[in-house]
């Protein structure tokens, strides 16, 4: 039986793998604009979004990537995390969703 510390460590390792995947996915010119903390922030906003929306009757989410991207940009600006370009954050959103699709397979 795993202890809480083991579960926390495993979660941190999984998060680090996700961030590494996203950074590897990004084009070099985009990768240079974001650090690991920025990627963690984007992931958190995406997860927050999905925790407040409901899937359709078949269990699927209707995802508007542009809307999700704009939401991240707006929230980051409001919270003084950064002022990011739409196209750059769009890559992060795509990478995060791609990562989760791969993990679901």
Order of alpha helices (4+ residues) and beta strands (2+ residues): alpha-alpha-alpha-alpha-alpha
